[in-house]
């Protein structure tokens, strides 16, 4: 399944060009992407905080 960018996705939904199943699939893909980005950000912040305090990160 290809992922539409968020603006394109909202436009297609507004035009009723997506089924409910397609919309749910797109939402899940966007949620997965956000979760991955958040995890990476949290890891960078932990590394940065640990480096500033001289601690080692697990």
Secondary structure, 3 states (H helix, E strand, C coil): CCCCCHHHHHHHHHCCCCCHHHHHHHHHHHHHHHHHHHHHHHHHHHHHHHHHHCCCCC
